[in-house]
Amino acid sequence: MNRKDVSPLIPVLGSIGESNLAKRRASRGSNENIEFSYHKFEVYDNVPLNMTPTIAPLSSNVQPNKVFWVTHIANMSRDNMLCSKCGEGFEPQEKIVNSTGQLWHQHCFVCAQCFREFADGVFYEYDGRKYCEHDFHVLFAPCCQRCGTFIIGRVIKAMNSSWHAECFRCEICHVELADSGFIKNSGRALCHQCNANVKAQGLGKYVCHKCHSIIDDQPLKFRGEVYHPYHFNCTACGVELDANAREVRNRPGLAKNDTNELYCLRCHDKMGVPICGACRRPIEERVVTALGKHWHVEHFVCAKCEKPFFGHRHYEKKGLAYCETHYHQLFGNLCHHCNQVIAGDVFTALNKAWCVNHFACSVCDQKMNQKTKFYECDLKPVCKKCYEKFPKELRNRLRRQHEATPRRVPTPVE
Amino acid sequence: METAPSVSCLPQNVKMSKAKKVLEDAREIKNPELDLFDKGVATFEEMPGLLNMTYITRLTLSHNRLRSVPPGLANLTNLETLNLANNQIEELPLSLSSLPKLRILNLSINRLYVLPRGFGAFPVLEILDLTYNNLKDDSLPGNFFMMQTLRALYLGDNDFERLPPEVKNLKNLEILGLRENDLIELPKELGELTRLRELHVQGNRLTIIPPELGNLDMLSNKAAFRFEGNEWVKPIADQLQLGIGHLLDLLRSETYRITYGRYLTNKPPVPAPCLDKAKKISRIR
């Protein structure tokens, strides 16, 4: 053992022999007191709901203690010195242990549990007895419920167990509960927010994203969350909102929630948000403008088949819109022969329309053009050759009828 | 497979060789549209191989002297248009209505007294022309009005006195020709044919119009209502004088409903047939 001359902290004993602690100090080059912080058990009782946790010290006098080895006591008589453990005196030249003003034989200064010397001179005193670090932990230090290791420093006593502060977390969102407090909910420790959510879900209600309390009446949905309507005011007139307030997506190019604003129903209606001409509801997504009105895309439909146009061409007639097929079916340009929409030029005659290639004599099926002279029989076109092959009595009757029919151009009709 | 071309018992006249030539030419170029009108043919035997030309889509045989149609015509399963106008056909084969693609069938100016059983089975028939035959109320088979695809039905110059209420099943009917029949009344079910835009009833024995016909849109430029040559009751005659719009207004009015009801209960005498149809060539036996 090396010797050190001075230990200023033990003025009573004068010169001090070697000490493990002093050695350690010397190696650190520090004269400061070394403190092992091990105090203040913080205890959370199973606090009732909504109460902040209380903190109370469990054992305040447990501290790691310092020990000094005294090998030579030069200037003092050993006659008055007695071992604190066995009460015997000290032999001359015998090593004496000095700790907090008390003296021990070296063999008396041991762990109360394992009777071995204290490693590095660190011991813990509990209920008048001294223990080495290991035995103290084994006998008295709490184990964390979560990680199963000893807890040094802050001990969280909660849920009938002990926890490291960093191990005691909300079971749903895993936020640390040591400083914010917790609420026991059916055997789980939850933070206030999660507890409120769980409770609201059980009631089938929303929790206000702002005040975290249950929304008893109609909630107001805004930017993807639900709120009490009364937390907001109308963007336009400032009136406190109710559940009828409307969320307006005023800049469709951006992510849909970011720029949403809230308006009271009155201001919303005044803002000129288009109203669908079919369902009379405001249009918040794509707007179709046609026939002088606005429409939901899916509500702008053919007046005949009621299928939405979805951007396909529509035809207007008398204030109504029609798909191509039904427009032609209802208003004309379907070819009398092929019953298809006429692409290109149209032959119109006898209250009917034909594709240019389909205009033919109804009797001999020969093609006719705008120069061909034809007769009319029951508003069917009949070429001159065929008409002349008709029975004479039929021709006579047809002629008489034409003569009797007012407003009719006499045959041949061009 | 057909018999040798030199069937000596048939008259080798000019028209017939014409028909044969047309057939040969058509076969050569595989023309799907076959024109055999005014070729003087009296039987299908004079057109050898015709019934094997299954690719043809149109067959025009008008202005001939055909007296019957062979069942084998139904072999021509691609036919879309069959024109038999102005022949002397008295009977049609049952198989005709099985033609799967036939859209247009012209049987006008023939000698039909009756249509075969199941005639209404055409799957896609759109235009049916039976003008100038000898059809009457009991000539039509039970399924005649089941032709849902029918757009135009021409029954002018026949002998109908009444049209059955089943006419309402022709949901797609746009044109109904009933010129110069013996019609005594129109079925009120005509008012259910929402797409009807041509109605030819001139030259019949009609006196009154069911109020239901006021539903029809007869005012568009595509519409035609031909009504001359009937013995209309005075209110109708007066309105017709003024125009179709006035007639429709009358038909839709409550007073006309009463007039019509009173007229039906009174059962006035039916006008006598006014037409002498004996001269019709369709009557020649």
Contacts between the chains, C-beta under 8 A, distances in Angstrom:
chain1	res1	chain2	res2	distance
A	331	B	220	8.0
A	331	B	222	8.0
A	332	B	222	6.3
A	336	B	152	7.9
A	337	B	104	7.5
A	339	B	103	7.9
A	339	B	126	6.2
A	339	B	151	6.8
A	351	B	197	7.6
A	351	B	198	6.6
A	351	B	221	7.3
A	351	B	222	5.3
A	351	B	223	7.0
A	351	B	224	5.1
A	352	B	222	7.4
A	362	B	85	7.9
A	362	B	106	6.9
A	362	B	129	7.2
A	363	B	37	7.9
A	363	B	62	5.2
A	363	B	63	7.6
A	363	B	83	7.3
A	363	B	85	4.8
A	363	B	86	6.7
A	363	B	106	7.2
A	363	B	108	7.4
A	364	B	35	7.6
A	364	B	37	4.7
A	364	B	38	7.5
A	364	B	60	6.2
A	364	B	62	5.4
A	364	B	63	7.1
A	364	B	83	7.4
A	364	B	85	7.9
A	365	B	33	7.8
A	365	B	35	7.1
A	365	B	37	7.7
A	365	B	58	6.5
A	365	B	60	4.5
A	365	B	62	7.8
A	365	B	81	6.6
A	365	B	83	5.5
A	366	B	35	7.5
A	377	B	131	7.5
A	378	B	131	6.6
A	378	B	154	5.9
A	378	B	156	5.4
A	378	B	177	4.5
A	378	B	179	5.9
A	378	B	200	5.5
A	379	B	175	7.6
A	379	B	198	6.2
A	379	B	200	7.5
A	379	B	224	6.0
A	380	B	129	7.7
A	380	B	154	7.4
A	386	B	62	7.3
A	386	B	63	7.2
A	386	B	85	8.0
A	386	B	86	7.8
A	389	B	38	7.4
A	389	B	63	5.3
A	389	B	86	6.1
A	390	B	86	7.5
A	390	B	109	7.0
A	391	B	109	6.9
A	391	B	132	7.5
A	391	B	280	7.0
A	391	B	281	4.5
A	393	B	279	4.5
A	393	B	280	6.6
A	393	B	281	7.5
A	394	B	109	7.7
A	394	B	132	6.4
A	394	B	157	7.0
A	394	B	280	7.7
A	397	B	180	6.9
A	397	B	203	7.7
A	401	B	202	6.5
A	401	B	203	7.2
A	401	B	228	7.0
A	401	B	229	7.4
A	404	B	228	5.7
A	404	B	229	7.3
A	405	B	226	7.6
A	405	B	228	6.2
